[in-house]
């Protein structure tokens, strides 16, 4: 036999040996027992239920806050008080959004005589005029110019006004607060 033929026979024998070993290993692996754990049942993680949309009603107005809000405080005072209604609702989510509303009697000097309005109108380094979507006729809004997003709307109606504020501790963006405002406004009804 020539050297060339011997080399070919050796290479062919090695290839057959490797293929044979691979077939034996595959058969052993395939026929082996499976070990491990099978997990059945429900996952151990839990989800906290989200509060349904929150209907807010009092003597002066009614509206609906988006799902996730819960009422923290609501008080109604006599008509001789400066604040007729005061309420706060918050979310328990990572967004930490807050809705606050105050109804008061319009002072003789008009909405400009309301302390919170006057503060926002004069402190131009902290607050700036803001026009969110669908701002009601006669309403004026201001937003914070630095820090966590927030804005407040002053809306006169007959002899009262509503001051409603939307704020976040930084978890929610201004755009997310505007979505809450839009839902509140679209379901708004003066009583």
Secondary structure as GFF3:
##gff-version 3
##sequence-region A 1 191
A	DSSP	alpha_helix	3	31	.	.	.	ID=ss1
A	DSSP	beta_strand	54	57	.	.	.	ID=ss2
A	DSSP	beta_strand	61	65	.	.	.	ID=ss3
A	DSSP	beta_strand	69	76	.	.	.	ID=ss4
A	DSSP	beta_strand	83	91	.	.	.	ID=ss5
A	DSSP	beta_strand	97	105	.	.	.	ID=ss6
A	DSSP	three_ten_helix	111	113	.	.	.	ID=ss7
A	DSSP	alpha_helix	115	122	.	.	.	ID=ss8
A	DSSP	beta_strand	127	130	.	.	.	ID=ss9
A	DSSP	beta_strand	140	144	.	.	.	ID=ss10
A	DSSP	beta_strand	150	157	.	.	.	ID=ss11
A	DSSP	beta_strand	160	168	.	.	.	ID=ss12
A	DSSP	alpha_helix	174	186	.	.	.	ID=ss13
A	DSSP	beta_strand	189	190	.	.	.	ID=ss14
###
